[in-house]
């Protein structure tokens, strides 16, 4: 081939590659969609130990008496939100659960970035987010269905992350208020339930 023809082929190939790359980028799912979740409240079940997070939690939340062996609870009395950890015999956190509750009637919550980070997953799902936001981030759940808790109609969305390997949290359950359509509880667990 003559040199000008080689340059033309090279330029045409690069242009075609750019067009194909742009098309591929447009078809990629949104950030996190279909991805597994590693953290909740900044805690990684199966990796973090209670001793490593206990002081930080107590700086931002009020510790409550343990509900049972291996269960540790903190809450935010003003807003009614609660964080619960299940810990194994070695002190390794096995599950993290965050939930909403009834806010105190005279509550005037103050902005605290570290405390606010306790109510969000690593992919950015927060208590109070819409049901649509869950699917936007994680894709369709592995299973879902209705439930009732304390007379409240709920929708459970269950995600299994066993496809990501045994070294990551395996299960996430998101509970939504059926009528309001927003997240009221998120649980992330290391062992498969």
LORO-491689 format. One line per field, with one value per residue (C-alpha): residue number from 1; x, y, z. Coordinates in steps of 0.05 Angstrom, whole numbers, padded with zeros to 5 digits. Layout:
<rogus>
seq <- (NUM | ...)
east <- (X | ...)
north <- (Y | ...)
up <- (Z | ...)
</rogus>
This chain:
<rogus>
seq <- (1 | 2 | 3 | 4 | 5 | 6 | 7 | 8 | 9 | 10 | 11 | 12 | 13 | 14 | 15 | 16 | 17 | 18 | 19 | 20 | 21 | 22 | 23 | 24 | 25 | 26 | 27 | 28 | 29 | 30 | 31 | 32 | 33 | 34 | 35 | 36 | 37 | 38 | 39 | 40 | 41 | 42 | 43 | 44 | 45 | 46 | 47 | 48 | 49 | 50 | 51 | 52 | 53 | 54 | 55 | 56 | 57 | 58 | 59 | 60 | 61 | 62 | 63 | 64 | 65 | 66 | 67 | 68 | 69 | 70 | 71 | 72 | 73 | 74 | 75 | 76 | 77 | 78 | 79 | 80 | 81 | 82 | 83 | 84 | 85 | 86 | 87 | 88 | 89 | 90 | 91 | 92 | 93 | 94 | 95 | 96 | 97 | 98 | 99 | 100 | 101 | 102 | 103 | 104 | 105 | 106 | 107 | 108 | 109 | 110 | 111 | 112 | 113 | 114 | 115 | 116 | 117 | 118 | 119 | 120 | 121 | 122 | 123 | 124 | 125 | 126 | 127 | 128 | 129 | 130 | 131 | 132 | 133 | 134 | 135 | 136 | 137 | 138 | 139 | 140 | 141 | 142 | 143 | 144 | 145 | 146 | 147 | 148 | 149 | 150 | 151 | 152 | 153 | 154 | 155 | 156 | 157 | 158 | 159 | 160 | 161 | 162 | 163 | 164 | 165 | 166 | 167 | 168 | 169 | 170 | 171 | 172 | 173 | 174 | 175 | 176 | 177 | 178 | 179 | 180 | 181 | 182 | 183 | 184 | 185 | 186 | 187 | 188 | 189 | 190 | 191 | 192 | 193)
east <- (00000 | 00021 | 00032 | -00030 | -00076 | -00046 | -00059 | -00131 | -00143 | -00113 | -00156 | -00219 | -00204 | -00194 | -00259 | -00297 | -00267 | -00288 | -00359 | -00363 | -00334 | -00384 | -00441 | -00416 | -00410 | -00482 | -00507 | -00470 | -00515 | -00516 | -00464 | -00476 | -00535 | -00534 | -00472 | -00464 | -00462 | -00402 | -00419 | -00477 | -00466 | -00393 | -00387 | -00366 | -00399 | -00352 | -00291 | -00300 | -00297 | -00342 | -00282 | -00263 | -00331 | -00360 | -00327 | -00345 | -00418 | -00423 | -00396 | -00456 | -00511 | -00538 | -00519 | -00577 | -00574 | -00561 | -00624 | -00589 | -00522 | -00482 | -00532 | -00511 | -00559 | -00550 | -00604 | -00615 | -00671 | -00688 | -00703 | -00720 | -00669 | -00635 | -00571 | -00565 | -00503 | -00500 | -00430 | -00400 | -00358 | -00294 | -00323 | -00331 | -00394 | -00439 | -00498 | -00515 | -00586 | -00609 | -00682 | -00728 | -00773 | -00818 | -00783 | -00787 | -00841 | -00795 | -00738 | -00697 | -00644 | -00578 | -00534 | -00477 | -00443 | -00412 | -00479 | -00516 | -00467 | -00493 | -00558 | -00531 | -00502 | -00436 | -00473 | -00512 | -00580 | -00608 | -00664 | -00722 | -00702 | -00756 | -00769 | -00749 | -00680 | -00667 | -00677 | -00638 | -00577 | -00581 | -00626 | -00687 | -00687 | -00677 | -00744 | -00795 | -00862 | -00909 | -00902 | -00935 | -00897 | -00932 | -00994 | -00954 | -00957 | -00887 | -00853 | -00791 | -00737 | -00685 | -00617 | -00567 | -00494 | -00468 | -00446 | -00394 | -00356 | -00355 | -00310 | -00365 | -00432 | -00481 | -00550 | -00584 | -00656 | -00690 | -00757 | -00802 | -00866 | -00918 | -00962 | -00907 | -00861 | -00796 | -00741 | -00753 | -00701 | -00637 | -00601 | -00535 | -00508 | -00444 | -00468 | -00520 | -00586)
north <- (00000 | 00070 | 00115 | 00162 | 00101 | 00073 | 00140 | 00140 | 00069 | 00086 | 00149 | 00111 | 00055 | 00105 | 00141 | 00075 | 00056 | 00123 | 00115 | 00043 | 00064 | 00121 | 00074 | 00023 | 00077 | 00098 | 00027 | 00015 | 00013 | 00070 | 00070 | 00012 | -00018 | -00092 | -00086 | -00118 | -00078 | -00079 | -00028 | 00000 | 00057 | 00056 | -00015 | -00076 | -00140 | -00199 | -00153 | -00099 | -00114 | -00084 | -00057 | -00016 | 00019 | 00021 | 00086 | 00123 | 00101 | 00123 | 00192 | 00204 | 00159 | 00136 | 00065 | 00020 | -00042 | -00104 | -00141 | -00208 | -00242 | -00211 | -00156 | -00083 | -00024 | 00051 | 00102 | 00174 | 00194 | 00258 | 00226 | 00156 | 00122 | 00059 | 00021 | -00052 | -00096 | -00171 | -00194 | -00264 | -00293 | -00264 | -00194 | -00192 | -00156 | -00204 | -00158 | -00084 | -00060 | 00013 | 00033 | 00092 | 00102 | 00155 | 00222 | 00259 | 00312 | 00368 | 00345 | 00396 | 00352 | 00385 | 00372 | 00325 | 00294 | 00236 | 00219 | 00226 | 00176 | 00124 | 00118 | 00103 | 00044 | 00045 | 00053 | 00113 | 00085 | 00124 | 00115 | 00155 | 00143 | 00122 | 00050 | 00069 | 00091 | 00020 | -00010 | 00047 | 00029 | -00047 | -00069 | -00114 | -00153 | -00229 | -00232 | -00184 | -00186 | -00154 | -00156 | -00126 | -00100 | -00066 | -00056 | -00022 | -00049 | -00059 | -00083 | -00126 | -00126 | -00181 | -00182 | -00240 | -00226 | -00298 | -00287 | -00237 | -00289 | -00311 | -00255 | -00202 | -00191 | -00241 | -00212 | -00145 | -00134 | -00067 | -00053 | 00001 | 00033 | 00008 | 00070 | 00124 | 00085 | 00100 | 00061 | 00050 | -00004 | -00032 | -00095 | -00120 | -00188 | -00226 | -00297 | -00324 | -00328)
up <- (00000 | -00013 | 00047 | 00037 | 00032 | 00098 | 00133 | 00107 | 00132 | 00199 | 00206 | 00184 | 00233 | 00290 | 00272 | 00270 | 00337 | 00367 | 00342 | 00369 | 00436 | 00442 | 00427 | 00478 | 00532 | 00519 | 00529 | 00595 | 00656 | 00705 | 00760 | 00807 | 00770 | 00780 | 00825 | 00892 | 00956 | 01003 | 01058 | 01098 | 01147 | 01126 | 01155 | 01116 | 01142 | 01145 | 01148 | 01202 | 01276 | 01329 | 01367 | 01305 | 01296 | 01366 | 01388 | 01323 | 01328 | 01401 | 01382 | 01336 | 01363 | 01430 | 01450 | 01473 | 01515 | 01472 | 01450 | 01455 | 01450 | 01394 | 01379 | 01389 | 01378 | 01370 | 01355 | 01340 | 01388 | 01352 | 01284 | 01309 | 01263 | 01290 | 01272 | 01293 | 01286 | 01293 | 01314 | 01316 | 01374 | 01344 | 01344 | 01268 | 01245 | 01207 | 01190 | 01191 | 01194 | 01191 | 01199 | 01208 | 01267 | 01296 | 01304 | 01370 | 01365 | 01388 | 01343 | 01304 | 01270 | 01259 | 01198 | 01214 | 01153 | 01193 | 01225 | 01159 | 01127 | 01176 | 01138 | 01068 | 01029 | 00993 | 00926 | 00954 | 00973 | 01033 | 01082 | 01053 | 00980 | 00931 | 00910 | 00839 | 00865 | 00891 | 00822 | 00789 | 00833 | 00841 | 00784 | 00794 | 00860 | 00862 | 00896 | 00926 | 00960 | 01009 | 01084 | 01146 | 01207 | 01265 | 01222 | 01167 | 01096 | 01069 | 01005 | 01014 | 00960 | 00967 | 00933 | 00933 | 00917 | 00917 | 00844 | 00870 | 00910 | 00983 | 01007 | 01001 | 01036 | 01007 | 01021 | 01022 | 01041 | 01029 | 01061 | 01033 | 01060 | 01010 | 01011 | 01013 | 00966 | 01003 | 01039 | 01113 | 01127 | 01096 | 01119 | 01092 | 01115 | 01104 | 01111 | 01063 | 01100)
</rogus>
